[in-house]
């Protein structure tokens, strides 16, 4: 685990297998409120795109908080069986937030030109 000084954003698309779309919608929806109550969660949003993809947007106080979330049993069960639920690997991204987050310390001006982004497939 690594410590971050700025919040971590995770966002991406998941395309469910057509025959499992309702199940994926139910599972993902069941994560929303419990995740929002987890220590370190700043935002957690689930969207459904008109083409049937799901879009997740999460913001975590730190990498440690995100790691702890990713280890929760319900999420682990879903992630460990992801290939059975989705048509293809998720299109996902992790970034360190550069813009100020409400209630967080401002980002130093010299850090505004630096970003870290990792695409997850």
Secondary structure, 3 states (H helix, E strand, C coil): CCCCCCCEEEEEEEEECHHHHHHHHHHHHHHHHHHHCCCCEEEEEEEECCCCEEEEEEEECCHHHHHHHHCCHHHHHHHHCHHHHECCCCEEEEEECCCCCCCCCCCCHHHCCCCCEEEEC
